[in-house]
Amino acid sequence: MQGSRILLIVGGGIAAFKIPELVRMIRREGGAVVPVLTQAGAEFVTPLTLSALAEAPCHTELFDLTRESEMGHIQLSRAADLVVVAPATANLLARMAAGMADDLASTLLLATDKPVLAAPAMNVRMWQHPAMQRNLETLENDGIRFIGPDEGDMACGEYGPGRMAEPEAILEAIRAALGRDRPLRLPPEAVVSLPARVLAGRHVVVTSGPTHEPIDPVRYIANRSSGAQGAAIAAALRDLGARVSFVTGPAEVPPPQGVEVIAVQTAREMREAVEAALPADAAVMAAAVADWHVANARPGKIKKDGSGKLPQLQFAENPDILAWISRLEHGRPALVVGFAAETDDVLDNAARKRKRKGCDWIVANDVNPETGIMGGTENAVTLISEEGAESWPRLTKDEVARRLAGRIAEALNGGEGRVEDRA
């Protein structure tokens, strides 16, 4: 985000109290913020607050004669790398959909040629109203991107979808939007161009992290997984509008905002949680599930008795979650994506695993220690399907996630969903 310029339009809702923290977060990452405050927004946060935190003037009036003599509203709308609307109230979204230009905010939105990201915030009934859904469809077709809303308690006392996404989630969406719109960050073939909320109404189950299989109350068996890739995939699917059930083992990274989090410890718990989350349109099995558990796990801590005698551990196979969901006779997701972390003959082993498990796609990567991928911030993967294999360049895990989410969206929405042999 270093050097990026964000035009931040603040609408009039109680969620506006979160915006100063969002400004701080953008600034900490090296981004510049130009705040625009609507008349209603000024009821919740002051121009002075936003100006001080952004270290830039807070714009409130369309007819500022000094600037308007130079068509300031046009320059303001074009100088940004990204326009962010937060909170995007029902009224503001309706005016955007209608193409109105009756104040500074709506005029900037109509005049800009830059990407727009909106974080909706409103009462649950307003969010679910047919008129709002029509407006959202119009805005999606216009290329507007959305983050949220979240589901939860509201200031009005009701519960449901309509809460503005948390600043951390909005910041993540800003990073994603800037990444997609700056082609130098990715080779052209890596960029997925999709309308915002293309997965609205779709449900995706994502597993992530390791599982911990107890030996006794203080020891366990686990795989080396930070959970970073799975969390990034869940966030990318959320940003495309999907409802995400995120089943995670004890990961090192926190789960993303705006998804349903189901925390588990063992492979058996993960299998039960995935089954409870079905039906789903797609399943992305990114967890590093332990293949075995200790059948004779002790209820108390195993103690050394001084005899030098080693404890005898008996192992039993864990449920194969990927094979189970891939071969469901009833309720199988339309698309099942597995992962193959390999150290030898990566592509051959992964291709055999895909056939053996019965999944549609498998994402293969080389996790030899020298790659730095296991526990790192980057990944180099090959997407394998029945039709072929496609090797992607080494990317950040967030970028891998966005690219995979785009492919999933294409497949679920009538695209071929195929990968060509580019290896």
N, C-alpha and C positions, 0 to 999 in steps of 0.2 A: 504493500500500500504506500510505500515511501514515495513522496512526491505527487500522489494522486490528489485531485481536487474534487471534493464532495459538496454539491449543492444540497443542503438539508432543509426541507420544507416541513415545518412543524404545525400539525393540525390541532384543532381544539378538542382535546379529550383528556380525561384524568391520567391516561398513560403518558402524557407529555412530561410528567415529573421524572420519567426515566431518561429523557433525552439529554440532559446535561452529562450523565454518565456515559452515554453513547458518544458524545462529543469528545470527552476526555479520552475514551478508548481509541477513537480514530486518530486523535492528535498524538497519543503515545506511540502509534505505529507509523508516524511520519506523514500522515495524511493532513491536508488542509481542509477546513470546513468553512463554508460560507452559509450562515444561517438565514433562513427566511421564515418569519413568524406571521401566521395568519392572525386576524383580529380575534378569533375565538381562541387560538393557541395562547395569546397573550393573557388570557384569563387564568392560565395554569403555570406559565413560566414567563419570566420577564425578558425583554430584549437585552437588558444589561447583563443578565446571567449568561445568556448565550454568547453575547459579544465578548465578554471577559474570558470565557472558557475557550472560545474559538480563536481569540486574538484577531478578530475581524469584525467589521460592522455587521450588525443584525438588520436585515432589510425587512421593512414592514409595509411600506406604501408604494403603490404603483406610480403615482404621480409625484415623484421627487423631481422637481424642475431641473436641478443641476445635472442629474444623471439622465433624465429623459430627453434633454436637449441633444444627447448623444445616443439616444435609443438604448438606455441602460438596461432595460429589461431584456432586450434581445442579446446584448453582450453577456449579461449574467447567465442566461439560459444556455449559451453556447460555450462558455469558458470552462464548464465543469467536465470531469471525466465521467461522472455518474450523478444522477439526481435521485435522492432518497426522500421519500414521503413517510414521515413517522411522527405521531400516529396518523395513519390514513383513515380519517373518519368516514362514516357513511355518506355524509354530505359532500365531503371532498372527493370521494371516489365517484359519486354520482355526477358531479360537475366535470370531472375528468372524462367520464364516459360520454357525456353530452358535448364535450368540446367547448365548454364555457370559458370565458376570459374576462371575468368581472372583478378580479382583484389581482394582486401581484402574484400569488401562488398559482392560481389557475392560468394566468397569462404566461408565466414561465413554463408551465407544463405543456401548454399548447405550442409555445415557440421553440422548445428545445429540440435538438436533433441528436441528443445523447440518450443512452439507456436510462430507464426509470425503474427503480425498485421501491415497492410500496409495502409498508407494514400495517395491515388493517387493524383497527381497534374499534369495537362497538359492542352494543348489547347483543346477546345471543339471538334474540328474535329478529333484530335488524339484520344480522349476518345471514340468517336463514331465510329472510324474506325473498320471494321470487324476484322482486324488482332489483334487490342487491345482487342476486345470482345472475340476472341478465346483465347488470352493469359489469360484473366481474368477467363474464364471458366476452363482452365487448372489449374490455381492457386487455384481456389475454390475447384476443385477436389483434389488438393494436401493438402487441409486443411488450406490454407492461409485465414486470416480474413481481412476484409476491413472496414475502416471508411471513409465515403464520397465517391466521392467528392461532394462538394456543387455546387449549381448553382449560377451564378452571373457574374459580370463584371470581366474581366481578364486583366492582364498586357498588352496583345497583342491588346486590344481594342475590342475583341469580347465578346459575352455574351452566357452563357450556362453552362452545367455541366462540371466540370473540375477543379474548385478551390479546393485547399486543405482544408479539414475540419479545423475549428478553433482550437487552442490549447485546449480550454475548452472541445470541443467534443472529441478530441483525448485522453485527460486525462480521460474522462468518459469511453471511449472504453478500455483504459488500465485497469481501475478499473474492468470493466466487464470481460475482458480476464483473469485477475489474479484471479477474483472470481470464474470463471468456472474451472480454472485449479488447484485450491487448494481445494481438496475435503473435507478438514476439515471445511471449511466455511459452507458447506451445506451437509445434509445427501445425500447418493448416489442417492436416488430416486429423489432428487430435481434437479440434474444436467441434463441439456438438451445438448446433443451432436449433433450438426448440422453443416454442412459445412457453411463457411462464405458466406454471400450474398445469402442465400437460398431463400430469398424473393425478389430477384432482378426481376424487371418487375411487381411486385405486388403493388397495391395501397390500403392503409389502411387509413380510417378516424378514428381519435381518438378525443373524446370530453373530456374536463377536466375543473376543477375548479368549482366555484359556478356561479350562475347567480345573478345579482342585479336587483331587480324589484322596480322601483321608486315609492315612496309615494309622494314626491315633489322634487324639484331640489337638496335638501341637505339630504334627508332621503331615505332609501331603505330597502327592505326585502331581506335577503340572507340566504343561508345555510352555515354551518361551514365546509368549505373545503379549504385546502391550495393549492390544485392542484398538490401536490407532486407525488401522485401515477399516475395520468394521464400523467404528464410530463415524468416520468420514463418509462411508457409503450411506449410512442412515441419514446423515445430515444432507447429503446431495439429493437423495430421494425425497426427503422432506421439502427441500427447496423447489422441487418440481411439483409439489402439491400432494404427494402421496401421504396417506396415513400409514405411519411406520410403527410396527411392533418390534421393539429392540430388545432381544433376549441376550443378555450379556453375562459372562462369567466375571470373576474378580479381575477386572482390567486395570491397567495403570492410568489410562486416560479417562476423564469423566465422560459420561454419555452426553450426546448433543441435546440441546433444548428442543422442545416442540415435538418430541416423539414419546410414545408409550414405552417406558422402561420396565423390563421384567428382569430382576437380578437373580441369578442362580449361582450355585457353587459347583455342582457335579454334572457329569454328562447325563445321568438319568434325570436330574432336575431339568436340564436344558431340553431334553426330549419331551418331557411332559409339558413344559412351557410352550414349546413350538406347537405341539398338538392343540393346546388350549387356545392358541392365537389363531388357528385356522377357522374359517376359510380365508385364503389370501389369493391375490392375483399373481404374486411372484414371491419366491423365497430366495434369499441370498445367504448361503451358509458359509460365513466368513470366520466362524469361530475355530480356534485350534483345540479341538476336543481330544481329551486323553483317550487313547485306544483301550486302556485297561483300567480297572479299579482293583483295590485290595479287597478280596473276598472275606478275609479274616481280620478286617480292621479292628483295632482294640478300643474298647470304651475308655480305657485309662492310658496314661502315658507309658510307653514301653521303657523300662529302666534297664540299664546295664547292671548285671549282678556280680561283675568281677570274674566270672568264669571264662570269659572270652567267647562264650557261645553266642552265635548270631541269631537274631529273630528270623523265623521262617515265615515269609510272606507268601500268601497264595493269591494269584492274580486271576481275574475273570474279565471277559470282554465286556466293554461298554456297548450300549446300543449305537448302531451306525445311523446317525440322524439323517445324513445326506442320502444314503441308500433307501432308508425308510420313506422319506418324504417323496423321493423321486419315483417310487414304485407304488404309491398309494392308488388303490383302485377307485376310490371315491374321495373327492375333495382335493385332488392333487393340484397345486398351483399351476397356472398355465406356463410359467417359466420358472425353472429351478436352476440356480447358479451355485456351483460348488467352488472350492478353492483347493489348490494342491501346492503345498510348500515342500519343495524337493531339494535334495543336495546332489543327486546324480541322475544323469539322463532325464533332465527335467521335462522336456516336451514329450518324450516317449512314455514316461511314467504317468504324466498328467493325462495324456490321451487315453491310456489304458484305464486309468482311474475313472474317467468320465464314462466310458462304456460299462465298466464294472458296476458303478454306482447307479447309472441310469439317468443322470442329470442332463439337462439340455446344454449348458455351457459349463466350462470349468476355467478358472483363472489360475494360471500356473506362474510360480515365481521361484527363483533360485535363492535359497536361504542359507547358503554357505556363509560362515562367519565373515569372510573377507568382503562379501557384498555390502555388509552394513544394513541390510534390509530389515532383518528381525530386530524390532525395537527401535529402528531408525525413523526418519521423517520422509524417506523416499522409497519408491518401489519401481521395479521393472518387471512387467507382467506380459504374458501371452494369453490371449483369449482364444479358447479352443471350443469349437462346436462340431456338429456332424459334418458341416460343409468345409471346414478348414481351420487354420490357425493364423492369428494376427498378432504379431509382436509389437508392443507399444514401446516408445522410448522411455528412458528412465525419467520419471516424473515425481512430483511430490505426491504423497498419499491422498491429499485433497483433490489433486488434478486427476489421479487415477479414478477416484470415486466419482467425480463429475462425469468423466468420460463413460464409465460403466453405467451410471444412472441414465445417461442419455441413450445408451444402447438398449437398456431395459425399457425405457419409455417408447422407443421406436418399435420394439418387438410387441409390447402390449397394445399399442395403438395402430396395429395393422401393418407396420413396416415389416420388411422381410426378417429383420433381426439376425441376418447372417453376417458372418465374418469371412472376409476374403483371405486367401493365403498370401500374407505379406511377409512371412518370416524369412 
